[in-house]
Amino acid sequence: MISRRSRGASAAAVGGFAALALTLAACTPPPSDDDTAGDDGDFEVAEGCEAFEQYGDLSGTEVNLYTSITAPEDQPHIDSYDQFEECTGATINYEGSREFEAQLPVRIQAGNAPDVAYIPQPGLLNTLVTDFPDAIVPVGDLAAENVDSYYSEAWRGYGTVDDTFYATPLGANVKSFVWYSPSMFADAGYEIPETWDELIALSDQIVAEGGTPWCAGIGSGDATGWPATDWLEDVMLRTAGPDVYDQWVNHEIPFNDPAVAEALETVGSILKNEEYVNAGFGGVSSIATTEFTDAGFPILDGECWMHRQASFYQANWGEAQEGVTVAEDGDVFAFYFPSESTDSQPLLGGGEFVAAFDERPEVQAFQAFLTSPEWVNAKIPLAPGWVSANSEQDTSLYESPIDALSAELLADTSREFRFDASDLMPGAVGAGSFWTEMVNWIANDKPDNEVLDAIEASWP
């Protein structure tokens, strides 16, 4: 089972790592009494470490990293730093905490900030910069150049607060997916829809042939409701467009704006359509009590045809049934959640960001390394389920076809990528009223206008 905030994979790719370690051993720069940390002078670069020459000799230095990623998901991250440590001489001290979001502000306030932290949402970054304006160090030149070279402009924007670039992109995920059974589609003669009209036509055809096209669930413990917000965000991108989406996120238009009302009505045409849902669980109201982790499972029993959920949902299929294969010709796979036209294919997703709290050369070098293709390509084989938006990554390294597809979509700079809106909005809305009112909308059939008015009234 995977939670909303667990974006990485829990298993490290141990096979082949011993051989990699032997190769890396040759990359250690020879120590020199004359070398200083960050000195990019004429120290000797070992074979295989040429890409690391730009960081200089960092022998004897340490970088303290703080993150919410804990065991067992931490090991692939720890292992991915090996070549940086071997080639530069620096040591990365990894600290994962389940209390990260609560403890990071405390540590900053106490003057005990880490050198580097992985920030799970842009909203948290904004809060930290606002509350502690001098704590986070703006991104250095080398890291900034990498982001400009290897990431779409949107990713730099999500790490920017008040026109200052504070945090570089790390991992990513794609939310604009619909899960389905390739064999069921083939047997029924169904084709993957490429536009919204084709998606609705397919749903109607399934109903006409005696099936129930959609299954859904928004249960998630204390965070119940977030999958419904993802539905609205994805549809908002399609019906209103990225620019209006940005205005909505920034509260430049109210939450009950006609554009948002249209998007919610469109979502309701699926989620509140008794003929469309909720295969294997019940009617519309059952969506509120169905755990999101279980919501797609009826596909495996032939009860449900489609389930809208993010790329990270692939980790749940094995819990439904042993030996489930996620592939284009497997038991389940996913297709892009269609837009109104094939000419415009926006992408909704999420990700994490790297913020630095110190300007020491080794800290700046490590942040730059995490934006490089070298780090991304080292990380991919170690962490199935982890995806990057780096345009220069080697997508052939992805073990999972859905990861490869996600990376391909994320690296396509022609697509308009937008971050999860609830992660960008103030906490009282994004992790508060937005979640609870979407639950009321499903469970209690609360009218659209009352739902949107209540969320608007809660905006700080």
PEWO-V920653 format. One record per residue. N is the residue number from 1. RES is the residue in one letter. D_FIRST is the distance of its C-alpha to the first C-alpha in whole Angstrom. Layout:
n->N res->RES d_first->D_FIRST
n->N res->RES d_first->D_FIRST
This chain:
n->1 res->M d_first->0
n->2 res->I d_first->4
n->3 res->S d_first->7
n->4 res->R d_first->10
n->5 res->R d_first->12
n->6 res->S d_first->10
n->7 res->R d_first->12
n->8 res->G d_first->12
n->9 res->A d_first->11
n->10 res->S d_first->10
n->11 res->A d_first->13
n->12 res->A d_first->17
n->13 res->A d_first->19
n->14 res->V d_first->21
n->15 res->G d_first->24
n->16 res->G d_first->27
n->17 res->F d_first->26
n->18 res->A d_first->29
n->19 res->A d_first->31
n->20 res->L d_first->30
n->21 res->A d_first->31
n->22 res->L d_first->34
n->23 res->T d_first->35
n->24 res->L d_first->34
n->25 res->A d_first->36
n->26 res->A d_first->39
n->27 res->C d_first->38
n->28 res->T d_first->39
n->29 res->P d_first->42
n->30 res->P d_first->45
n->31 res->P d_first->46
n->32 res->S d_first->49
n->33 res->D d_first->51
n->34 res->D d_first->52
n->35 res->D d_first->48
n->36 res->T d_first->46
n->37 res->A d_first->43
n->38 res->G d_first->42
n->39 res->D d_first->46
n->40 res->D d_first->46
n->41 res->G d_first->49
n->42 res->D d_first->50
n->43 res->F d_first->48
n->44 res->E d_first->47
n->45 res->V d_first->44
n->46 res->A d_first->43
n->47 res->E d_first->42
n->48 res->G d_first->38
n->49 res->C d_first->38
n->50 res->E d_first->40
n->51 res->A d_first->38
n->52 res->F d_first->37
n->53 res->E d_first->41
n->54 res->Q d_first->41
n->55 res->Y d_first->39
n->56 res->G d_first->42
n->57 res->D d_first->42
n->58 res->L d_first->40
n->59 res->S d_first->41
n->60 res->G d_first->40
n->61 res->T d_first->38
n->62 res->E d_first->35
n->63 res->V d_first->32
n->64 res->N d_first->30
n->65 res->L d_first->26
n->66 res->Y d_first->24
n->67 res->T d_first->21
n->68 res->S d_first->17
n->69 res->I d_first->15
n->70 res->T d_first->15
n->71 res->A d_first->15
n->72 res->P d_first->13
n->73 res->E d_first->13
n->74 res->D d_first->17
n->75 res->Q d_first->18
n->76 res->P d_first->18
n->77 res->H d_first->20
n->78 res->I d_first->22
n->79 res->D d_first->23
n->80 res->S d_first->24
n->81 res->Y d_first->27
n->82 res->D d_first->29
n->83 res->Q d_first->31
n->84 res->F d_first->32
n->85 res->E d_first->33
n->86 res->E d_first->35
n->87 res->C d_first->37
n->88 res->T d_first->37
n->89 res->G d_first->38
n->90 res->A d_first->35
n->91 res->T d_first->33
n->92 res->I d_first->29
n->93 res->N d_first->28
n->94 res->Y d_first->24
n->95 res->E d_first->23
n->96 res->G d_first->20
n->97 res->S d_first->19
n->98 res->R d_first->17
n->99 res->E d_first->20
n->100 res->F d_first->21
n->101 res->E d_first->22
n->102 res->A d_first->24
n->103 res->Q d_first->25
n->104 res->L d_first->26
n->105 res->P d_first->29
n->106 res->V d_first->30
n->107 res->R d_first->31
n->108 res->I d_first->33
n->109 res->Q d_first->35
n->110 res->A d_first->36
n->111 res->G d_first->37
n->112 res->N d_first->34
n->113 res->A d_first->32
n->114 res->P d_first->30
n->115 res->D d_first->32
n->116 res->V d_first->29
n->117 res->A d_first->25
n->118 res->Y d_first->22
n->119 res->I d_first->22
n->120 res->P d_first->19
n->121 res->Q d_first->21
n->122 res->P d_first->25
n->123 res->G d_first->26
n->124 res->L d_first->25
n->125 res->L d_first->27
n->126 res->N d_first->30
n->127 res->T d_first->30
n->128 res->L d_first->30
n->129 res->V d_first->33
n->130 res->T d_first->35
n->131 res->D d_first->35
n->132 res->F d_first->35
n->133 res->P d_first->38
n->134 res->D d_first->39
n->135 res->A d_first->36
n->136 res->I d_first->34
n->137 res->V d_first->36
n->138 res->P d_first->36
n->139 res->V d_first->35
n->140 res->G d_first->38
n->141 res->D d_first->39
n->142 res->L d_first->38
n->143 res->A d_first->34
n->144 res->A d_first->36
n->145 res->E d_first->37
n->146 res->N d_first->34
n->147 res->V d_first->32
n->148 res->D d_first->35
n->149 res->S d_first->35
n->150 res->Y d_first->32
n->151 res->Y d_first->30
n->152 res->S d_first->31
n->153 res->E d_first->33
n->154 res->A d_first->30
n->155 res->W d_first->28
n->156 res->R d_first->31
n->157 res->G d_first->32
n->158 res->Y d_first->28
n->159 res->G d_first->29
n->160 res->T d_first->33
n->161 res->V d_first->34
n->162 res->D d_first->38
n->163 res->D d_first->38
n->164 res->T d_first->37
n->165 res->F d_first->35
n->166 res->Y d_first->33
n->167 res->A d_first->29
n->168 res->T d_first->28
n->169 res->P d_first->25
n->170 res->L d_first->23
n->171 res->G d_first->19
n->172 res->A d_first->19
n->173 res->N d_first->17
n->174 res->V d_first->18
n->175 res->K d_first->17
n->176 res->S d_first->20
n->177 res->F d_first->19
n->178 res->V d_first->19
n->179 res->W d_first->17
n->180 res->Y d_first->19
n->181 res->S d_first->20
n->182 res->P d_first->23
n->183 res->S d_first->25
n->184 res->M d_first->25
n->185 res->F d_first->26
n->186 res->A d_first->29
n->187 res->D d_first->30
n->188 res->A d_first->31
n->189 res->G d_first->32
n->190 res->Y d_first->30
n->191 res->E d_first->30
n->192 res->I d_first->28
n->193 res->P d_first->29
n->194 res->E d_first->30
n->195 res->T d_first->31
n->196 res->W d_first->30
n->197 res->D d_first->33
n->198 res->E d_first->32
n->199 res->L d_first->29
n->200 res->I d_first->30
n->201 res->A d_first->33
n->202 res->L d_first->30
n->203 res->S d_first->29
n->204 res->D d_first->32
n->205 res->Q d_first->33
n->206 res->I d_first->30
n->207 res->V d_first->31
n->208 res->A d_first->34
n->209 res->E d_first->33
n->210 res->G d_first->32
n->211 res->G d_first->28
n->212 res->T d_first->26
n->213 res->P d_first->24
n->214 res->W d_first->21
n->215 res->C d_first->18
n->216 res->A d_first->17
n->217 res->G d_first->15
n->218 res->I d_first->15
n->219 res->G d_first->13
n->220 res->S d_first->11
n->221 res->G d_first->13
n->222 res->D d_first->16
n->223 res->A d_first->15
n->224 res->T d_first->16
n->225 res->G d_first->18
n->226 res->W d_first->16
n->227 res->P d_first->15
n->228 res->A d_first->19
n->229 res->T d_first->21
n->230 res->D d_first->19
n->231 res->W d_first->21
n->232 res->L d_first->24
n->233 res->E d_first->24
n->234 res->D d_first->23
n->235 res->V d_first->26
n->236 res->M d_first->28
n->237 res->L d_first->28
n->238 res->R d_first->30
n->239 res->T d_first->32
n->240 res->A d_first->34
n->241 res->G d_first->33
n->242 res->P d_first->32
n->243 res->D d_first->35
n->244 res->V d_first->35
n->245 res->Y d_first->31
n->246 res->D d_first->32
n->247 res->Q d_first->35
n->248 res->W d_first->32
n->249 res->V d_first->30
n->250 res->N d_first->33
n->251 res->H d_first->34
n->252 res->E d_first->37
n->253 res->I d_first->37
n->254 res->P d_first->36
n->255 res->F d_first->33
n->256 res->N d_first->35
n->257 res->D d_first->37
n->258 res->P d_first->37
n->259 res->A d_first->35
n->260 res->V d_first->32
n->261 res->A d_first->33
n->262 res->E d_first->34
n->263 res->A d_first->30
n->264 res->L d_first->29
n->265 res->E d_first->31
n->266 res->T d_first->30
n->267 res->V d_first->26
n->268 res->G d_first->28
n->269 res->S d_first->29
n->270 res->I d_first->26
n->271 res->L d_first->24
n->272 res->K d_first->27
n->273 res->N d_first->29
n->274 res->E d_first->28
n->275 res->E d_first->29
n->276 res->Y d_first->26
n->277 res->V d_first->23
n->278 res->N d_first->21
n->279 res->A d_first->21
n->280 res->G d_first->20
n->281 res->F d_first->19
n->282 res->G d_first->23
n->283 res->G d_first->25
n->284 res->V d_first->24
n->285 res->S d_first->24
n->286 res->S d_first->21
n->287 res->I d_first->19
n->288 res->A d_first->19
n->289 res->T d_first->17
n->290 res->T d_first->15
n->291 res->E d_first->11
n->292 res->F d_first->10
n->293 res->T d_first->7
n->294 res->D d_first->9
n->295 res->A d_first->12
n->296 res->G d_first->13
n->297 res->F d_first->13
n->298 res->P d_first->16
n->299 res->I d_first->17
n->300 res->L d_first->17
n->301 res->D d_first->19
n->302 res->G d_first->22
n->303 res->E d_first->22
n->304 res->C d_first->20
n->305 res->W d_first->22
n->306 res->M d_first->20
n->307 res->H d_first->17
n->308 res->R d_first->17
n->309 res->Q d_first->14
n->310 res->A d_first->14
n->311 res->S d_first->14
n->312 res->F d_first->10
n->313 res->Y d_first->9
n->314 res->Q d_first->10
n->315 res->A d_first->7
n->316 res->N d_first->5
n->317 res->W d_first->9
n->318 res->G d_first->9
n->319 res->E d_first->7
n->320 res->A d_first->10
n->321 res->Q d_first->13
n->322 res->E d_first->13
n->323 res->G d_first->15
n->324 res->V d_first->14
n->325 res->T d_first->16
n->326 res->V d_first->16
n->327 res->A d_first->19
n->328 res->E d_first->22
n->329 res->D d_first->24
n->330 res->G d_first->20
n->331 res->D d_first->18
n->332 res->V d_first->17
n->333 res->F d_first->18
n->334 res->A d_first->18
n->335 res->F d_first->22
n->336 res->Y d_first->23
n->337 res->F d_first->23
n->338 res->P d_first->27
n->339 res->S d_first->29
n->340 res->E d_first->33
n->341 res->S d_first->34
n->342 res->T d_first->34
n->343 res->D d_first->36
n->344 res->S d_first->33
n->345 res->Q d_first->30
n->346 res->P d_first->28
n->347 res->L d_first->25
n->348 res->L d_first->22
n->349 res->G d_first->20
n->350 res->G d_first->19
n->351 res->G d_first->19
n->352 res->E d_first->20
n->353 res->F d_first->24
n->354 res->V d_first->26
n->355 res->A d_first->29
n->356 res->A d_first->31
n->357 res->F d_first->33
n->358 res->D d_first->36
n->359 res->E d_first->39
n->360 res->R d_first->39
n->361 res->P d_first->39
n->362 res->E d_first->37
n->363 res->V d_first->34
n->364 res->Q d_first->35
n->365 res->A d_first->35
n->366 res->F d_first->32
n->367 res->Q d_first->31
n->368 res->A d_first->33
n->369 res->F d_first->31
n->370 res->L d_first->27
n->371 res->T d_first->29
n->372 res->S d_first->30
n->373 res->P d_first->30
n->374 res->E d_first->30
n->375 res->W d_first->27
n->376 res->V d_first->25
n->377 res->N d_first->26
n->378 res->A d_first->25
n->379 res->K d_first->22
n->380 res->I d_first->21
n->381 res->P d_first->21
n->382 res->L d_first->19
n->383 res->A d_first->16
n->384 res->P d_first->15
n->385 res->G d_first->13
n->386 res->W d_first->15
n->387 res->V d_first->18
n->388 res->S d_first->21
n->389 res->A d_first->24
n->390 res->N d_first->27
n->391 res->S d_first->30
n->392 res->E d_first->31
n->393 res->Q d_first->28
n->394 res->D d_first->28
n->395 res->T d_first->25
n->396 res->S d_first->26
n->397 res->L d_first->24
n->398 res->Y d_first->21
n->399 res->E d_first->19
n->400 res->S d_first->17
n->401 res->P d_first->19
n->402 res->I d_first->17
n->403 res->D d_first->17
n->404 res->A d_first->21
n->405 res->L d_first->22
n->406 res->S d_first->20
n->407 res->A d_first->22
n->408 res->E d_first->25
n->409 res->L d_first->25
n->410 res->L d_first->24
n->411 res->A d_first->27
n->412 res->D d_first->29
n->413 res->T d_first->32
n->414 res->S d_first->33
n->415 res->R d_first->30
n->416 res->E d_first->30
n->417 res->F d_first->27
n->418 res->R d_first->26
n->419 res->F d_first->23
n->420 res->D d_first->21
n->421 res->A d_first->24
n->422 res->S d_first->22
n->423 res->D d_first->21
n->424 res->L d_first->25
n->425 res->M d_first->27
n->426 res->P d_first->28
n->427 res->G d_first->25
n->428 res->A d_first->27
n->429 res->V d_first->27
n->430 res->G d_first->23
n->431 res->A d_first->21
n->432 res->G d_first->24
n->433 res->S d_first->26
n->434 res->F d_first->24
n->435 res->W d_first->21
n->436 res->T d_first->23
n->437 res->E d_first->26
n->438 res->M d_first->23
n->439 res->V d_first->22
n->440 res->N d_first->26
n->441 res->W d_first->26
n->442 res->I d_first->24
n->443 res->A d_first->24
n->444 res->N d_first->28
n->445 res->D d_first->29
n->446 res->K d_first->31
n->447 res->P d_first->33
n->448 res->D d_first->32
n->449 res->N d_first->35
n->450 res->E d_first->34
n->451 res->V d_first->31
n->452 res->L d_first->32
n->453 res->D d_first->35
n->454 res->A d_first->33
n->455 res->I d_first->30
n->456 res->E d_first->33
n->457 res->A d_first->35
n->458 res->S d_first->32
n->459 res->W d_first->33
n->460 res->P d_first->34
